[in-house]
């Protein structure tokens, strides 16, 4: 990565940090430290639920990605190591470096090309966004007026139709799409869109219809486990909310990653959790600190797990290039 590229990436990072700072200020404005101190563990037994559902959620993510990569012959242990390492990198490095590392740095470990890995990353994101959009639409009533609710339902219907078309018609879509893009050449953005769409189609072709349906079911189970982390944590601290609150919080908070900000979506995540919980009866100060605490747990647990897996592999299979050299050799963004 050249000095000019590093400078350009730094300039891209600074606005994200400023956005995160603004969201944190907006979330915690007017909240006194004494109010924050009143939030404490009331039912410690629910710590077990937080731990178990966190482990289940990320284990199932590894299972799902291995299913996407099965046609390449990659082993589950390798897929799990690469996925957890990339998630940890996404939490601490800017510009989704973890996803770029998964495609380029670890292509040799996985025994396939970066484009094949990229196709699975795109499919993974599509499945997650669809599942979260479905959950958000089902639970958003308390925070949105009729117009916003209608817009969300229309967006969900379009994304659902698109996903079903991709799943059941991937083999038939590729020729007309190639013809369409060939008639509209000349735009760099359109060329990138063509590249990504065809990669997603390629991933679905390799997985097949039954495999795609299984991935959809796995995605639903993954996000159920993620939601149960919130259910367990809310029970742990005794927040006074209804049964809808944790499911709105998990969908809204994870969709907030789409807002440009610092690594880990610090700021937008906390505001999304606070908004979700206060709409369902929680005290504003408790909801804000709960959002910060649950986000800290997710960031620390995933980053620690990924970091330990990364270090263990480095010690077991030397020699390796220094990590900084690996990062500097990556492209500035996904192709």
Secondary structure, 3 states (H helix, E strand, C coil): CCHHHHHHHHHHHHHHHHHHHHHHHHHHCCCCHHHHHCCCCCCHHHHHHHHHHHHHHHHHHHHHHHHHHHHHCCCHHHHHHHHHHHHHHHHHCCCCHHHHHHHHCCHHHHCCCHHHHHHHHHHHHHHHHHHHHHHHHHHHHHHCCHHHHHHHHHHHHHHHHHHHHHHHHHHHHHHHHHHHHHHCCCCHHHHHHHHHHHHHHHHHHHHHHHHHHHHHHHHHHHHHHHHHHHHHHHHHHCCCCCCCHHHHHHHHHHHHHHCCCCHHHCCHHHHHHHHHHHCCCCCHHHHHHHHHHHHHHHHHHHHHHHHHHHHHHHHHCCCCCCHHHHHHCCCCCCC
